Amino acid sequence: MTADLQLRIYCTGVGGQGTLLATRLLGEAAMAAGYPVQVAETHGMAQRGGVVESTVVLGSLASPIISLGEADILLGFEILETFRSLNRCHAGALVVTNTGVNVPYTVATGQTTYPPVERMLALLKAHTGRLIALDGNALAQQAGSALAVNMVLLGALISSGRVPFTVATFEQIIATRTPKAHLETNLKAFQLGHEAAAALP
């Protein structure tokens, strides 16, 4: 990565998954690595289960807004929300997504049906440059907490080589922003996400 790096990261998930914390950690990692960075919540629902979208923009870009077709990286914490944000990506974008499902209210009440996960993954792969898809929900549980999905996804993103952060630097950022009671779990989730993504083709 060079000093004139310009990188647009679009994050999406649902309330309770730690999307905004992950966004802040990415911003702090960028600052620690010496890159100009802008972080913004472009749309959010405070209640658990509502859609949350945020952005991290590195480099000399003038605005944290990521328009349609501009995202270099799409970080998706819930597969349907990842799929809904596909139009933010350009053809060469990297998509890092949780394949785990958080059933929306409209599906739970029978008003609509949830799209097949494999179909969504196929379309994501067909229309972007690279897809890293892993069951973040299961890996978070393995680490010790269902709430650690965000750490799993961050580990997967760092493993891609598309962001200018080392594993050691990011683990230090996690350590400074995690309560001691959750630190071991968060670091384990980060490690599991990193290893799972690195093992993918």
GIKA-V592199 format. One line per field, one symbol per residue. ss: DSSP state (a for helix, b for strand, c for the rest). psi: psi as a letter, one per 20 degrees, with the letter a starting at -180 (. if undefined). burial: + if it has 9 or more other ideal C-beta (glycine too) atoms within 8 Angstrom, else -. A space follows every 50 residues. Layout:
# GIKA-V592199
ss: ???
psi: ???
burial: ???
This chain:
# GIKA-V592199
ss: ccccccbbbbbbbbccccaaaaaaaaaaaaaaccccbbbbbbbbcccccc bbbbbbbbccccccccccccbbbbbbccaaaaaacaaabbbbbbbbbbcc ccccaaaaccccccccaaaaaaaaaacccbbbbbcaaaaaaaaccaaaaa aaaaaaaaacccccccaaaaaaaaaaaccaaaaaaaaaaaaaaaaaaacc c
psi: qrhjpppppppqbqpiikghghghhgghhgghijppqppqohpqphqpiq ppprqpoqbjqhqiporpjiphpoopipghhgghjhiiqrhjqppoqpiq poprghghjjhrqpqpghgghghghhjrhqpopqnhgghgghhipiijhh hghgggghihjiqlprggghhhgghijpqhhigggghggggggggghhiq .
burial: ----+-+++++++++-+++++++++++++++++-+-++++++-+----++ +++++++++-+--+-+---++++++++++++++-++-++---++++++++ ++-+--+---------+--++-++---+--++++-++-+++-+++--+++ ++++++++++--+-+---+++++++-++---++-+++++++++++++--- -
